[in-house]
Amino acid sequence: LAQAVAQVPIRLHGMGASCTNCSDDGFSNCAAVQAMPSAECALDGPNPVRTRLRVGCCAGLLDAPIQMSLSFGSFQGLSVNLNWVQCPPDAGAVVSMLSVGLVDMALMQTEDAVAHAAQGSPLRICGTFVGSPRMWAIHVPEGSSISTGSDLRGCTLGMPDEKAASLSVSVLGESPDWAGVLYCPRRPFTSIIRAGDAMAKGVTRATIWECRAARHLVAAGEWNAVGYVLMPWPSLVLVASKDALYAKAGAIRHFVHFAHTACEEFKTTKRDDAARFCAARYAMSSEEAHDFINETLWVCECEVDV
């Protein structure tokens, strides 16, 4: 990470700035700065100095309202200097970035946030971004005879390499028809492609995966979903480092207000734009985009109900 940071061409010095690519302190002719994404919104214009807030996210599809708002330039009312940071798809990496101050706050899956907070990580859950829970399902290959948990007893179960997957098995196992999954050996996979290959080769007999991520395999007839489990808590929460909550509480509140407005517009006044944005950015059909918007409850508020 230190080597990667050292290769970044932009250096900031106190209240001023300079660039290794040019000698123009005003950046008017700097190609590196002109190539920066539009999320560096508060650097434009003669606005007064605003608190810099670095927000990290690796949620992918669920952060679409903020992505669309930034892409459309709808940040004029934002009262902070927002740096929108795309983090690695790994909760441990996000927590590390929060711990060393690379980001001030982040959007995280609820299971990961709670687990790391309980383990003593210097982060605090400060709000809910997506209130709708995650839906998981037991998937089997086309033509499989498995239909209940008793059919799976003792068989190897594939799953994503994340905390939420293990928790989904525990929640599903509370159902009488699926208590057998609690006794299945579990094999984690880093991608749905590898999980599918393992199930096709008989290495695993079934795979538990989030329904949205596995929808295309079900639609193609490669997988069948035979058992569903709805997690009993919100899917995505807002977290912040303890230092940021102490030093930048006002900036965090401003961002939450901005994100709340973006979410409201995403589902109401800009709904058609939102569907087109999701279809183009995430390679979804128009029907899939509308279904995604209808099924997802973005709340973005400073409250948590878990």
C-alpha positions as CSV (number, residue, x, y, z in Angstrom):
1,L,0.0,0.0,0.0
2,A,2.8,2.4,0.8
3,Q,4.4,1.7,-2.6
4,A,1.1,2.4,-4.3
5,V,0.6,5.7,-2.5
6,A,4.2,6.8,-3.3
7,Q,3.4,6.4,-7.0
8,V,0.4,8.8,-6.9
9,P,1.5,12.0,-8.8
10,I,-0.4,14.5,-6.7
11,R,1.0,16.0,-3.5
12,L,-0.8,18.2,-1.1
13,H,1.2,20.6,1.1
14,G,-0.8,22.3,3.9
15,M,-3.4,24.6,2.5
16,G,-1.8,24.8,-0.9
17,A,-0.9,22.1,-3.4
18,S,1.6,21.1,-6.1
19,C,1.8,18.5,-8.8
20,T,4.8,16.5,-9.9
21,N,3.5,16.5,-13.5
22,C,3.7,20.3,-14.0
23,S,4.9,23.6,-12.4
24,D,1.5,25.3,-12.5
25,D,0.3,25.6,-8.9
26,G,-3.2,26.6,-10.2
27,F,-3.6,23.3,-12.0
28,S,-5.1,25.0,-15.0
29,N,-3.0,23.0,-17.5
30,C,-2.4,19.9,-15.4
31,A,-3.5,16.8,-17.3
32,A,-3.4,14.7,-14.1
33,V,-5.8,16.9,-12.3
34,Q,-8.1,17.3,-15.4
35,A,-8.3,13.5,-15.5
36,M,-9.6,13.3,-11.9
37,P,-13.1,11.9,-11.4
38,S,-15.9,14.3,-10.8
39,A,-16.3,13.2,-7.2
40,E,-13.7,15.7,-6.3
41,C,-16.5,18.2,-6.5
42,A,-15.5,20.7,-3.9
43,L,-12.3,21.5,-5.6
44,D,-14.1,23.4,-8.3
45,G,-14.8,27.1,-8.2
46,P,-13.9,29.8,-5.7
47,N,-15.8,28.2,-2.8
48,P,-14.5,28.6,0.7
49,V,-12.4,25.8,2.3
50,R,-14.7,23.0,3.3
51,T,-14.0,20.0,5.6
52,R,-12.6,17.2,3.6
53,L,-14.5,13.9,4.0
54,R,-13.3,10.7,2.5
55,V,-16.0,8.1,2.1
56,G,-15.2,4.6,1.1
57,C,-17.4,2.0,-0.6
58,C,-17.2,-1.5,-2.0
59,A,-21.0,-2.2,-2.0
60,G,-21.2,-2.2,-5.8
61,L,-24.8,-2.0,-6.9
62,L,-26.3,-0.8,-3.6
63,D,-24.4,2.5,-3.8
64,A,-26.0,3.4,-7.1
65,P,-27.9,6.5,-5.9
66,I,-24.7,8.2,-4.8
67,Q,-22.9,7.0,-7.9
68,M,-25.6,8.5,-10.1
69,S,-25.7,11.8,-8.1
70,L,-22.0,12.3,-8.5
71,S,-22.0,11.2,-12.2
72,F,-24.8,13.7,-12.9
73,G,-23.1,16.5,-11.0
74,S,-25.8,16.8,-8.4
75,F,-23.5,17.9,-5.6
76,Q,-23.9,21.7,-5.6
77,G,-25.6,21.7,-2.2
78,L,-23.0,19.4,-0.6
79,S,-21.3,21.3,2.2
80,V,-18.2,19.2,2.4
81,N,-15.2,18.5,0.2
82,L,-16.2,14.9,-0.7
83,N,-13.7,12.3,-1.8
84,W,-15.6,9.2,-3.0
85,V,-13.2,6.3,-2.6
86,Q,-13.7,2.9,-4.3
87,C,-12.3,0.3,-1.8
88,P,-11.3,-3.3,-2.4
89,P,-14.1,-5.8,-2.0
90,D,-12.9,-6.9,1.3
91,A,-14.2,-5.8,4.7
92,G,-10.8,-6.2,6.3
93,A,-9.2,-3.8,3.8
94,V,-12.0,-1.2,4.4
95,V,-11.5,-1.5,8.2
96,S,-7.7,-1.0,7.7
97,M,-8.3,2.1,5.6
98,L,-10.6,3.5,8.4
99,S,-8.0,2.6,11.0
100,V,-5.1,4.5,9.3
101,G,-7.2,7.4,8.2
102,L,-7.3,6.7,4.4
103,V,-11.0,7.1,4.7
104,D,-13.2,8.8,7.3
105,M,-16.3,6.7,6.9
106,A,-17.6,3.9,4.7
107,L,-20.6,1.9,3.5
108,M,-20.3,-1.7,4.8
109,Q,-22.3,-4.8,4.9
110,T,-24.0,-5.0,8.3
111,E,-22.5,-8.4,9.2
112,D,-19.0,-7.2,8.6
113,A,-19.4,-3.9,10.4
114,V,-20.9,-5.5,13.5
115,A,-18.2,-8.2,13.6
116,H,-15.3,-5.8,13.3
117,A,-16.8,-3.4,15.9
118,A,-17.2,-6.3,18.3
119,Q,-13.6,-7.3,17.8
120,G,-12.4,-3.9,18.9
121,S,-11.8,-2.2,15.6
122,P,-11.8,1.7,15.9
123,L,-15.1,2.1,14.0
124,R,-18.6,3.0,14.9
125,I,-21.9,2.3,13.2
126,C,-23.5,5.6,12.7
127,G,-26.4,5.0,10.4
128,T,-28.3,2.8,8.0
129,F,-27.9,3.2,4.2
130,V,-30.0,0.3,2.9
131,G,-32.8,-0.9,5.1
132,S,-33.9,-3.9,3.0
133,P,-32.3,-7.2,4.2
134,R,-30.2,-9.5,2.0
135,M,-31.9,-12.5,0.5
136,W,-29.9,-15.8,0.3
137,A,-30.8,-19.1,-1.2
138,I,-29.6,-22.7,-1.4
139,H,-28.8,-23.4,-5.1
140,V,-28.4,-26.8,-6.6
141,P,-27.5,-27.8,-10.2
142,E,-30.3,-28.4,-12.7
143,G,-31.7,-31.9,-12.3
144,S,-30.6,-32.3,-8.7
145,S,-32.8,-34.3,-6.4
146,I,-32.0,-32.1,-3.4
147,S,-35.1,-30.2,-2.1
148,T,-34.7,-30.0,1.7
149,G,-32.0,-29.8,4.3
150,S,-32.3,-33.5,5.1
151,D,-31.2,-34.3,1.5
152,L,-28.0,-32.2,2.2
153,R,-27.0,-33.7,5.6
154,G,-23.3,-34.5,5.4
155,C,-22.8,-33.1,1.9
156,T,-20.3,-30.3,1.2
157,L,-21.9,-26.8,0.9
158,G,-20.3,-24.1,-1.2
159,M,-20.5,-20.5,-0.1
160,P,-18.9,-17.0,-0.6
161,D,-15.8,-16.3,1.6
162,E,-17.6,-13.8,3.8
163,K,-19.2,-13.6,7.3
164,A,-22.7,-13.1,5.9
165,A,-22.7,-16.5,4.2
166,S,-22.0,-18.4,7.4
167,L,-24.6,-16.4,9.2
168,S,-27.1,-17.1,6.5
169,V,-26.6,-20.8,7.0
170,S,-27.2,-20.4,10.7
171,V,-30.4,-18.5,10.1
172,L,-31.6,-21.0,7.5
173,G,-30.8,-23.9,9.8
174,E,-33.4,-22.6,12.3
175,S,-36.1,-23.7,9.9
176,P,-37.2,-27.3,10.5
177,D,-37.0,-28.2,6.8
178,W,-33.4,-27.0,6.6
179,A,-31.8,-27.9,9.9
180,G,-29.6,-30.4,8.0
181,V,-27.5,-27.6,6.5
182,L,-26.0,-27.0,10.0
183,Y,-24.2,-30.3,9.7
184,C,-22.8,-29.8,6.2
185,P,-19.1,-29.3,5.7
186,R,-18.6,-25.8,4.2
187,R,-16.2,-24.8,1.4
188,P,-15.7,-21.1,0.8
189,F,-15.1,-19.6,-2.7
190,T,-13.8,-16.2,-3.8
191,S,-16.2,-16.0,-6.8
192,I,-19.5,-17.4,-8.0
193,I,-17.8,-18.8,-11.0
194,R,-15.5,-21.0,-8.9
195,A,-18.4,-22.0,-6.8
196,G,-20.4,-23.0,-9.9
197,D,-17.5,-25.0,-11.3
198,A,-17.1,-26.9,-8.0
199,M,-20.7,-27.8,-7.9
200,A,-20.7,-28.9,-11.6
201,K,-17.8,-31.2,-10.8
202,G,-19.4,-32.7,-7.8
203,V,-17.0,-31.2,-5.3
204,T,-20.0,-29.5,-3.6
205,R,-23.6,-30.7,-3.7
206,A,-25.2,-27.3,-3.2
207,T,-24.2,-23.6,-2.9
208,I,-25.6,-20.9,-0.8
209,W,-25.3,-17.5,-2.5
210,E,-27.1,-14.2,-2.4
211,C,-30.1,-14.3,-4.7
212,R,-29.3,-11.1,-6.6
213,A,-25.8,-12.2,-7.5
214,A,-27.0,-15.7,-8.6
215,R,-30.0,-14.5,-10.5
216,H,-28.4,-14.8,-13.9
217,L,-27.5,-18.5,-13.3
218,V,-31.0,-19.3,-12.2
219,A,-32.5,-17.5,-15.2
220,A,-30.1,-19.4,-17.5
221,G,-31.3,-22.7,-16.0
222,E,-27.9,-23.7,-14.7
223,W,-29.0,-23.4,-11.0
224,N,-32.2,-24.0,-9.1
225,A,-33.0,-22.2,-5.9
226,V,-34.6,-24.7,-3.5
227,G,-34.5,-22.8,-0.1
228,Y,-34.6,-19.2,0.8
229,V,-33.5,-17.2,3.8
230,L,-34.1,-13.5,4.5
231,M,-31.6,-12.0,6.9
232,P,-33.2,-10.3,9.9
233,W,-31.3,-7.0,9.7
234,P,-30.5,-4.1,7.2
235,S,-28.1,-5.0,4.5
236,L,-25.8,-1.9,4.4
237,V,-24.8,0.5,7.2
238,L,-22.8,3.7,7.5
239,V,-19.6,3.4,9.6
240,A,-17.0,6.0,10.6
241,S,-13.8,5.9,12.5
242,K,-13.8,7.2,16.0
243,D,-11.4,10.0,15.1
244,A,-13.7,11.2,12.3
245,L,-16.8,11.1,14.5
246,Y,-14.9,13.4,16.9
247,A,-13.3,15.8,14.5
248,K,-15.8,15.8,11.5
249,A,-19.2,15.1,13.1
250,G,-20.7,18.0,11.2
251,A,-19.3,16.9,7.8
252,I,-20.6,13.4,8.4
253,R,-24.1,14.8,9.0
254,H,-23.9,16.9,5.9
255,F,-22.9,13.8,3.8
256,V,-25.7,11.7,5.3
257,H,-28.2,14.5,4.3
258,F,-26.7,14.6,0.8
259,A,-26.9,10.8,0.4
260,H,-30.5,10.8,1.8
261,T,-31.6,13.3,-0.8
262,A,-29.8,11.3,-3.6
263,C,-31.6,8.2,-2.5
264,E,-35.0,9.9,-2.5
265,E,-34.4,11.3,-6.0
266,F,-33.2,8.0,-7.2
267,K,-36.5,6.3,-6.4
268,T,-38.9,9.2,-7.1
269,T,-38.3,12.2,-9.3
270,K,-35.3,10.7,-11.2
271,R,-36.6,7.1,-11.3
272,D,-36.4,6.7,-15.1
273,D,-32.9,8.2,-15.1
274,A,-32.0,5.8,-12.3
275,A,-33.2,2.7,-14.3
276,R,-31.2,3.8,-17.4
277,F,-28.2,4.5,-15.2
278,C,-28.3,1.1,-13.6
279,A,-28.8,-0.6,-16.9
280,A,-25.8,1.1,-18.5
281,R,-23.4,1.0,-15.5
282,Y,-24.2,-2.5,-14.2
283,A,-25.0,-4.3,-17.5
284,M,-28.7,-4.9,-16.4
285,S,-31.7,-5.1,-18.6
286,S,-34.4,-2.5,-18.2
287,E,-36.6,-4.9,-16.4
288,E,-33.8,-6.0,-14.0
289,A,-33.0,-2.3,-13.2
290,H,-36.7,-1.5,-12.4
291,D,-36.9,-4.7,-10.2
292,F,-33.8,-3.7,-8.4
293,I,-35.1,-0.2,-7.6
294,N,-38.5,-1.6,-6.5
295,E,-36.9,-4.2,-4.2
296,T,-34.3,-2.0,-2.5
297,L,-35.2,0.3,0.4
298,W,-32.6,3.1,0.6
299,V,-33.2,4.9,3.9
300,C,-29.8,6.7,4.6
301,E,-30.5,7.9,8.1
302,C,-28.6,8.2,11.3
303,E,-30.4,5.3,12.9
304,V,-29.7,1.6,13.1
305,D,-32.2,-1.1,13.8
306,V,-30.5,-4.5,14.1
